[in-house]
Amino acid sequence: MSSSSSPSSLSSSSLASFSSHTSSHPLAPYGWDADWESEFAPYAARGLVAGRVVRVDRGQCDVVTADGTVRADTEFVTPRDPLKVVCTGDWVAVDADGADPRYVQAYLPRRTSFVRSTSSKRSEGQVLAANVDHSIIAVPLAAELDLARIERFLALGWESGGQPVVVLTKADLVPDAVTLAHLVEDVETAAPGVQVLTVSSATGEGVDVLAAVVSGGTSVLLGQSGAGKSTLANALAGADIMEVQAIRDVDGKGRHTTTTRNLILLPGGGVLIDTPGLRGVGLWDAEAGVGQVFSEIEELAGGCRFHDCAHAAEPGCAVLAAVEDGTLTERRLDSYRKLIRENQRIVAKTDVRARAEMRRQWRLRGAEGRAALDIKRGRLR
């Protein structure tokens, strides 16, 4: 195919040939398709080689190409913006064989990316994985469920553009089926519209179901330390490719076993990006993701008397009415408020207009609060 061709401009017979070519491409198991080939055409014309980043480590990365895995330097694509650094899962253009050293010259525009805010005071974003179709959130049943943490992961998962899936690991440690059913129900309530699976890597329970889910694309495996991610990655890969350490009996937690983000080709189809355990999961401009996680609250908010209702003490608040009649839990509303406030703060730190709007809202609500207090005290009629 010439560099000026694209799938949309080909005849039906040529399109069939084009699709057949990309499906038989050595990188097809890693997600290479006709659209990626079209995006890469200008780089192919320059003699560069296509590949997918399977690991990044200190300015170097491993890139799987049609001719095998190569080591390349990312010096030419290391901008000041941390959201634009080369990341595991990126499709890149690297120097042809013979260049020494080989460099990543560019990466193709990302279809999706899983981004969190760093714990630094500069509030920078960090891309954990690029071009993901599923965000697999591993939650261990060896410890008490933290529903608020699950909701936080889900908000980032929805915002990434991929489909979140919650996997409750270590199901063999739950004493009985009734208890397990209650735990699943609690998570399903906190994760509307999200598939919730129970898995035991020790017994193999549920692994085949999860393997079928992840076989259709790229999945990123997320969770805190001790969630059983490395064991789960090994179960999906059918081999002990990730180091595993025993959990502590005291609290059911483990130590970090994965120290870098690695892209793994799965035997049943699809690829998996395993990540280190995440201590902090800060939001990064995830307003839409938060709204998706708390879709029932967003729907209730449409019935509030005031369009900018904060669901705190306003009259005619449909959300507070739902809490009062028991259709919405106080815990769920508290979690929603917390994530909304956090997201507003992180956006305000990076967006001058958002910061000004936040201050305006604070002043407006402060004035409304003072007026309401005056009325209550009989100062105004």
Kinemage of the C-alpha trace (Angstrom):
@kinemage 1
@onewidth
@group {chain A} dominant
@subgroup {mainchain}
@vectorlist {calphas} color= white
{ca met a 1} P 0.000 0.000 0.000
{ca ser a 2} L 1.330 3.441 -0.855
{ca ser a 3} L 1.687 6.079 1.814
{ca ser a 4} L -1.205 8.064 0.314
{ca ser a 5} L -3.715 5.199 0.548
{ca ser a 6} L -6.186 4.741 3.373
{ca pro a 7} L -8.847 2.079 4.097
{ca ser a 8} L -11.656 4.521 3.308
{ca ser a 9} L -10.303 5.252 -0.191
{ca leu a 10} L -9.923 1.633 -1.309
{ca ser a 11} L -12.337 -0.355 -3.470
{ca ser a 12} L -14.229 -3.269 -1.873
{ca ser a 13} L -11.818 -5.837 -3.322
{ca ser a 14} L -8.801 -3.782 -2.276
{ca leu a 15} L -10.307 -3.270 1.171
{ca ala a 16} L -10.712 -7.031 1.595
{ca ser a 17} L -7.099 -7.512 0.573
{ca phe a 18} L -6.009 -4.691 2.910
{ca ser a 19} L -7.908 -6.215 5.857
{ca ser a 20} L -6.501 -9.654 5.108
{ca his a 21} L -2.998 -8.183 5.044
{ca thr a 22} L -3.348 -6.481 8.431
{ca ser a 23} L -5.004 -9.520 10.059
{ca ser a 24} L -2.076 -11.680 8.963
{ca his a 25} L 0.484 -9.082 10.043
{ca pro a 26} L 2.974 -10.364 12.653
{ca leu a 27} L 1.809 -7.594 15.010
{ca ala a 28} L -1.900 -8.431 14.650
{ca pro a 29} L -1.910 -10.439 17.920
{ca tyr a 30} L -0.715 -7.257 19.651
{ca gly a 31} L -3.631 -5.227 18.262
{ca trp a 32} L -2.272 -4.015 14.909
{ca asp a 33} L -5.123 -3.268 12.491
{ca ala a 34} L -5.979 -1.353 9.327
{ca asp a 35} L -6.411 1.948 11.162
{ca trp a 36} L -3.010 1.691 12.835
{ca glu a 37} L -1.444 0.844 9.476
{ca ser a 38} L -3.064 3.884 7.920
{ca glu a 39} L -1.806 6.095 10.772
{ca phe a 40} L 1.676 4.678 10.374
{ca ala a 41} L 1.902 5.168 6.589
{ca pro a 42} L 3.831 8.488 6.733
{ca tyr a 43} L 6.458 6.895 8.989
{ca ala a 44} L 6.686 3.817 6.786
{ca ala a 45} L 7.463 6.129 3.890
{ca arg a 46} L 10.444 7.413 5.891
{ca gly a 47} L 11.766 3.887 6.371
{ca leu a 48} L 10.801 3.661 10.044
{ca val a 49} L 9.588 0.463 11.693
{ca ala a 50} L 6.261 -0.013 13.479
{ca gly a 51} L 6.098 -1.565 16.915
{ca arg a 52} L 4.274 -1.624 20.222
{ca val a 53} L 5.909 -0.676 23.499
{ca val a 54} L 5.894 -3.625 25.900
{ca arg a 55} L 8.005 -2.062 28.661
{ca val a 56} L 9.511 1.322 29.576
{ca asp a 57} L 12.445 1.697 31.936
{ca arg a 58} L 14.518 4.851 32.578
{ca gly a 59} L 14.358 6.399 29.134
{ca gln a 60} L 14.650 3.064 27.350
{ca cys a 61} L 11.849 0.863 26.113
{ca asp a 62} L 11.321 -2.605 24.695
{ca val a 63} L 9.356 -2.511 21.456
{ca val a 64} L 7.876 -5.583 19.771
{ca thr a 65} L 8.155 -5.291 15.965
{ca ala a 66} L 7.414 -7.606 13.060
{ca asp a 67} L 11.007 -8.850 13.326
{ca gly a 68} L 11.062 -9.327 17.084
{ca thr a 69} L 11.599 -7.225 20.197
{ca val a 70} L 14.127 -4.396 20.050
{ca arg a 71} L 15.535 -1.979 22.601
{ca ala a 72} L 15.081 1.695 21.774
{ca asp a 73} L 15.830 5.055 23.335
{ca thr a 74} L 12.969 7.509 23.941
{ca glu a 75} L 15.137 10.648 23.976
{ca phe a 76} L 13.477 12.202 20.920
{ca val a 77} L 9.951 11.893 22.391
{ca thr a 78} L 10.504 13.025 25.979
{ca pro a 79} L 8.557 16.303 26.226
{ca arg a 80} L 8.046 18.409 29.309
{ca asp a 81} L 4.402 17.356 29.422
{ca pro a 82} L 4.350 14.064 31.402
{ca leu a 83} L 1.159 13.032 29.613
{ca lys a 84} L 3.091 12.843 26.340
{ca val a 85} L 5.956 10.566 27.340
{ca val a 86} L 6.218 7.127 25.743
{ca cys a 87} L 4.161 4.608 27.696
{ca thr a 88} L 3.527 0.866 27.735
{ca gly a 89} L 0.876 0.148 25.112
{ca asp a 90} L 1.901 2.926 22.729
{ca trp a 91} L 2.321 2.191 19.024
{ca val a 92} L 5.585 3.787 17.937
{ca ala a 93} L 7.850 4.449 14.964
{ca val a 94} L 11.430 3.302 15.608
{ca asp a 95} L 14.614 3.467 13.587
{ca ala a 96} L 15.190 0.676 11.102
{ca asp a 97} L 17.499 -2.238 11.866
{ca gly a 98} L 21.119 -1.156 11.612
{ca ala a 99} L 20.778 2.110 13.504
{ca asp a 100} L 22.910 2.141 16.631
{ca pro a 101} L 21.435 3.151 18.949
{ca arg a 102} L 17.839 2.840 17.799
{ca tyr a 103} L 15.457 5.618 18.769
{ca val a 104} L 11.701 5.948 19.067
{ca gln a 105} L 11.013 8.789 16.636
{ca ala a 106} L 7.295 9.224 17.396
{ca tyr a 107} L 4.243 7.488 18.785
{ca leu a 108} L 0.889 7.227 17.053
{ca pro a 109} L -2.083 9.175 18.452
{ca arg a 110} L -3.547 7.243 21.369
{ca arg a 111} L -7.059 5.921 21.096
{ca thr a 112} L -7.434 5.715 24.866
{ca ser a 113} L -5.179 6.151 27.894
{ca phe a 114} L -5.477 5.394 31.599
{ca val a 115} L -4.333 8.513 33.461
{ca arg a 116} L -4.067 9.305 37.162
{ca ser a 117} L -2.672 12.325 38.985
{ca thr a 118} L 0.694 11.903 40.644
{ca ser a 119} L 1.223 12.382 44.343
{ca ser a 120} L 3.577 15.293 43.648
{ca lys a 121} L 2.685 18.794 44.776
{ca arg a 122} L 2.777 19.869 41.129
{ca ser a 123} L -0.318 17.745 40.493
{ca glu a 124} L 0.935 16.274 37.251
{ca gly a 125} L -0.842 13.586 35.319
{ca gln a 126} L 0.706 10.169 34.719
{ca val a 127} L -0.248 7.827 31.900
{ca leu a 128} L -0.244 4.260 33.230
{ca ala a 129} L -1.213 2.521 29.986
{ca ala a 130} L -2.046 3.513 26.424
{ca asn a 131} L -4.563 2.184 23.906
{ca val a 132} L -6.521 0.051 26.365
{ca asp a 133} L -9.916 -1.520 25.705
{ca his a 134} L -10.558 -2.816 29.240
{ca ser a 135} L -9.513 -1.574 32.671
{ca ile a 136} L -9.400 -4.651 34.906
{ca ile a 137} L -9.705 -3.546 38.536
{ca ala a 138} L -8.464 -6.305 40.836
{ca val a 139} L -10.003 -6.243 44.323
{ca pro a 140} L -8.887 -8.860 46.878
{ca leu a 141} L -11.505 -10.660 48.942
{ca ala a 142} L -8.821 -11.471 51.523
{ca ala a 143} L -9.446 -8.061 53.128
{ca glu a 144} L -12.485 -5.888 53.852
{ca leu a 145} L -13.956 -4.310 50.739
{ca asp a 146} L -13.195 -0.635 50.218
{ca leu a 147} L -16.090 0.447 47.999
{ca ala a 148} L -14.916 4.057 47.842
{ca arg a 149} L -11.571 2.921 46.430
{ca ile a 150} L -13.348 0.801 43.840
{ca glu a 151} L -15.434 3.810 42.804
{ca arg a 152} L -12.254 5.857 42.450
{ca phe a 153} L -10.676 3.252 40.144
{ca leu a 154} L -13.903 3.046 38.154
{ca ala a 155} L -14.013 6.810 37.613
{ca leu a 156} L -10.528 6.694 36.091
{ca gly a 157} L -11.422 3.561 34.140
{ca trp a 158} L -14.470 5.160 32.527
{ca glu a 159} L -12.545 8.360 31.840
{ca ser a 160} L -9.802 6.406 30.068
{ca gly a 161} L -12.185 5.460 27.280
{ca gly a 162} L -11.948 1.751 27.983
{ca gln a 163} L -14.550 -0.541 29.551
{ca pro a 164} L -13.988 -1.143 33.277
{ca val a 165} L -14.323 -4.643 34.724
{ca val a 166} L -14.126 -5.407 38.455
{ca val a 167} L -12.454 -8.712 39.307
{ca leu a 168} L -12.848 -9.933 42.880
{ca thr a 169} L -9.734 -12.030 43.428
{ca lys a 170} L -8.961 -14.735 46.005
{ca ala a 171} L -12.587 -15.900 46.012
{ca asp a 172} L -11.433 -19.202 47.535
{ca leu a 173} L -10.783 -17.346 50.814
{ca val a 174} L -14.476 -16.453 51.248
{ca pro a 175} L -16.003 -19.016 53.636
{ca asp a 176} L -19.347 -19.638 51.942
{ca ala a 177} L -21.397 -18.929 48.833
{ca val a 178} L -23.922 -16.723 50.644
{ca thr a 179} L -21.200 -14.367 51.917
{ca leu a 180} L -19.637 -14.249 48.453
{ca ala a 181} L -23.008 -13.373 46.892
{ca his a 182} L -23.446 -10.472 49.341
{ca leu a 183} L -19.965 -9.152 48.553
{ca val a 184} L -20.653 -9.285 44.821
{ca glu a 185} L -23.952 -7.467 45.347
{ca asp a 186} L -22.222 -4.694 47.311
{ca val a 187} L -19.688 -4.189 44.527
{ca glu a 188} L -22.352 -4.258 41.816
{ca thr a 189} L -24.190 -1.477 43.655
{ca ala a 190} L -20.993 0.600 43.634
{ca ala a 191} L -20.302 -0.243 39.992
{ca pro a 192} L -23.450 0.291 37.889
{ca gly a 193} L -23.081 -0.889 34.316
{ca val a 194} L -19.840 -2.733 35.090
{ca gln a 195} L -19.259 -6.478 34.883
{ca val a 196} L -18.216 -7.934 38.254
{ca leu a 197} L -16.393 -11.276 38.189
{ca thr a 198} L -15.187 -13.527 40.996
{ca val a 199} L -11.885 -15.286 40.400
{ca ser a 200} L -9.588 -17.629 42.269
{ca ser a 201} L -6.169 -18.111 40.747
{ca ala a 202} L -5.570 -20.886 43.275
{ca thr a 203} L -8.500 -23.025 42.099
{ca gly a 204} L -8.885 -21.631 38.586
{ca glu a 205} L -12.460 -20.508 39.279
{ca gly a 206} L -13.572 -17.734 36.909
{ca val a 207} L -10.236 -17.473 35.080
{ca asp a 208} L -11.759 -18.802 31.847
{ca val a 209} L -14.533 -16.194 31.987
{ca leu a 210} L -12.018 -13.379 32.494
{ca ala a 211} L -9.804 -14.780 29.714
{ca ala a 212} L -12.774 -14.546 27.334
{ca val a 213} L -13.388 -10.912 28.369
{ca val a 214} L -9.784 -9.816 27.768
{ca ser a 215} L -9.313 -11.803 24.545
{ca gly a 216} L -10.818 -9.030 22.452
{ca gly a 217} L -8.177 -6.331 22.796
{ca thr a 218} L -5.808 -4.689 25.256
{ca ser a 219} L -6.480 -4.787 28.988
{ca val a 220} L -4.675 -3.000 31.808
{ca leu a 221} L -4.591 -4.775 35.180
{ca leu a 222} L -4.912 -2.375 38.111
{ca gly a 223} L -5.167 -2.580 41.873
{ca gln a 224} L -3.396 -2.111 45.163
{ca ser a 225} L -0.519 -4.247 46.408
{ca gly a 226} L -1.672 -7.672 47.497
{ca ala a 227} L -4.651 -7.714 45.134
{ca gly a 228} L -3.273 -10.804 43.403
{ca lys a 229} L -2.533 -9.087 40.089
{ca ser a 230} L 0.692 -10.967 39.332
{ca thr a 231} L -0.900 -14.316 40.178
{ca leu a 232} L -3.860 -13.411 37.995
{ca ala a 233} L -1.558 -12.349 35.149
{ca asn a 234} L 0.220 -15.708 35.387
{ca ala a 235} L -3.126 -17.548 35.307
{ca leu a 236} L -4.229 -15.659 32.187
{ca ala a 237} L -0.841 -16.120 30.510
{ca gly a 238} L -0.727 -19.815 31.365
{ca ala a 239} L 2.827 -19.479 32.655
{ca asp a 240} L 4.738 -18.096 35.636
{ca ile a 241} L 5.941 -14.964 33.910
{ca met a 242} L 5.369 -12.586 36.814
{ca glu a 243} L 7.056 -12.899 40.209
{ca val a 244} L 4.635 -13.623 43.041
{ca gln a 245} L 5.128 -13.034 46.762
{ca ala a 246} L 3.009 -14.447 49.570
{ca ile a 247} L 0.435 -12.271 51.274
{ca arg a 248} L 0.727 -11.400 54.961
{ca asp a 249} L -1.600 -13.313 57.265
{ca val a 250} L -2.054 -10.205 59.448
{ca asp a 251} L -3.896 -8.016 56.948
{ca gly a 252} L -4.129 -9.975 53.733
{ca lys a 253} L -1.775 -7.585 51.962
{ca gly a 254} L 1.302 -8.331 49.954
{ca arg a 255} L 4.467 -6.603 48.859
{ca his a 256} L 5.066 -5.119 45.425
{ca thr a 257} L 6.009 -7.818 42.916
{ca thr a 258} L 5.599 -5.899 39.669
{ca thr a 259} L 7.908 -2.868 39.467
{ca thr a 260} L 7.326 -1.855 35.840
{ca arg a 261} L 4.359 -1.911 33.482
{ca asn a 262} L 4.672 -4.912 31.193
{ca leu a 263} L 2.635 -5.818 28.122
{ca ile a 264} L 1.997 -9.564 27.909
{ca leu a 265} L 0.659 -11.507 24.908
{ca leu a 266} L -2.087 -13.870 26.090
{ca pro a 267} L -2.468 -17.391 24.623
{ca gly a 268} L -6.258 -17.058 24.397
{ca gly a 269} L -6.036 -13.778 22.482
{ca gly a 270} L -5.559 -10.181 23.515
{ca val a 271} L -2.760 -8.534 25.454
{ca leu a 272} L -2.500 -7.612 29.115
{ca ile a 273} L -0.624 -4.689 30.678
{ca asp a 274} L 0.304 -5.582 34.244
{ca thr a 275} L 1.037 -2.656 36.563
{ca pro a 276} L 2.706 -2.230 39.963
{ca gly a 277} L 0.449 -1.959 42.991
{ca leu a 278} L -0.971 1.552 43.265
{ca arg a 279} L -0.843 3.188 46.675
{ca gly a 280} L -2.395 6.414 45.427
{ca val a 281} L -5.124 6.702 42.830
{ca gly a 282} L -5.658 10.412 42.300
{ca leu a 283} L -8.230 11.640 39.811
{ca trp a 284} L -7.085 13.504 36.721
{ca asp a 285} L -9.773 15.534 34.967
{ca ala a 286} L -12.279 12.693 35.380
{ca glu a 287} L -15.599 14.552 35.525
{ca ala a 288} L -17.259 12.302 32.961
{ca gly a 289} L -15.878 9.206 34.668
{ca val a 290} L -17.236 10.262 38.057
{ca gly a 291} L -20.609 10.949 36.468
{ca gln a 292} L -20.607 7.461 34.924
{ca val a 293} L -19.792 5.762 38.233
{ca phe a 294} L -22.536 7.662 40.041
{ca ser a 295} L -25.029 7.654 37.199
{ca glu a 296} L -28.003 7.229 39.525
{ca ile a 297} L -27.034 10.402 41.433
{ca glu a 298} L -26.576 12.330 38.192
{ca glu a 299} L -30.028 11.160 37.107
{ca leu a 300} L -31.581 12.142 40.437
{ca ala a 301} L -29.911 15.571 40.207
{ca gly a 302} L -32.048 16.303 37.160
{ca gly a 303} L -35.025 16.523 39.500
{ca cys a 304} L -33.472 19.058 41.884
{ca arg a 305} L -35.135 22.482 42.159
{ca phe a 306} L -31.874 24.301 41.394
{ca his a 307} L -29.772 23.357 38.389
{ca asp a 308} L -26.533 24.007 40.316
{ca cys a 309} L -27.682 22.157 43.433
{ca ala a 310} L -24.743 20.957 45.570
{ca his a 311} L -26.918 18.298 47.261
{ca ala a 312} L -25.933 19.634 50.677
{ca ala a 313} L -28.876 21.464 52.277
{ca glu a 314} L -30.744 23.046 49.374
{ca pro a 315} L -34.565 22.940 49.395
{ca gly a 316} L -36.101 20.733 46.759
{ca cys a 317} L -32.990 18.528 46.406
{ca ala a 318} L -34.013 15.228 44.804
{ca val a 319} L -30.717 13.608 45.795
{ca leu a 320} L -31.170 14.331 49.502
{ca ala a 321} L -34.772 13.131 49.235
{ca ala a 322} L -33.486 9.828 47.849
{ca val a 323} L -31.130 9.480 50.817
{ca glu a 324} L -33.986 10.207 53.194
{ca asp a 325} L -36.305 7.592 51.670
{ca gly a 326} L -33.534 4.980 51.516
{ca thr a 327} L -33.177 4.660 47.742
{ca leu a 328} L -29.665 6.155 47.918
{ca thr a 329} L -27.148 5.442 50.667
{ca glu a 330} L -25.380 8.208 52.551
{ca arg a 331} L -22.069 6.421 51.910
{ca arg a 332} L -22.613 6.574 48.176
{ca leu a 333} L -23.453 10.290 48.255
{ca asp a 334} L -20.430 11.050 50.453
{ca ser a 335} L -18.158 9.219 48.016
{ca tyr a 336} L -19.663 11.146 45.088
{ca arg a 337} L -19.146 14.483 46.842
{ca lys a 338} L -15.555 13.635 47.695
{ca leu a 339} L -14.619 12.662 44.134
{ca ile a 340} L -16.393 15.685 42.645
{ca arg a 341} L -14.506 18.044 44.987
{ca glu a 342} L -11.192 16.321 44.309
{ca asn a 343} L -11.696 16.483 40.574
{ca gln a 344} L -12.618 20.166 40.727
{ca arg a 345} L -9.425 20.897 42.663
{ca ile a 346} L -7.162 19.054 40.239
{ca val a 347} L -8.789 20.727 37.231
{ca ala a 348} L -8.554 24.132 38.880
{ca lys a 349} L -4.816 23.698 39.405
{ca thr a 350} L -4.286 23.250 35.682
{ca asp a 351} L -7.076 25.360 34.208
{ca val a 352} L -7.247 29.101 34.921
{ca arg a 353} L -10.840 29.397 33.733
{ca ala a 354} L -11.948 26.475 35.881
{ca arg a 355} L -10.181 28.023 38.857
{ca ala a 356} L -11.999 31.334 38.338
{ca glu a 357} L -15.339 29.538 37.984
{ca met a 358} L -14.727 27.602 41.189
{ca arg a 359} L -14.030 30.828 43.095
{ca arg a 360} L -17.186 32.374 41.612
{ca gln a 361} L -19.252 29.384 42.752
{ca trp a 362} L -17.743 29.592 46.242
{ca arg a 363} L -18.627 33.283 46.502
{ca leu a 364} L -22.155 32.664 45.179
{ca arg a 365} L -22.843 29.831 47.576
{ca gly a 366} L -21.332 31.807 50.441
{ca ala a 367} L -23.704 34.705 49.676
{ca glu a 368} L -26.670 32.321 49.413
{ca gly a 369} L -25.734 30.741 52.723
{ca arg a 370} L -25.487 34.115 54.460
{ca ala a 371} L -28.838 35.205 52.990
{ca ala a 372} L -30.495 31.995 54.169
{ca leu a 373} L -29.063 32.521 57.645
{ca asp a 374} L -30.350 36.108 57.721
{ca ile a 375} L -33.834 34.932 56.756
{ca lys a 376} L -33.722 32.291 59.446
{ca arg a 377} L -32.760 34.912 62.029
{ca gly a 378} L -35.529 37.222 60.866
{ca arg a 379} L -33.275 39.932 59.467
{ca leu a 380} L -34.863 39.801 56.017
{ca arg a 381} L -38.482 39.452 55.047
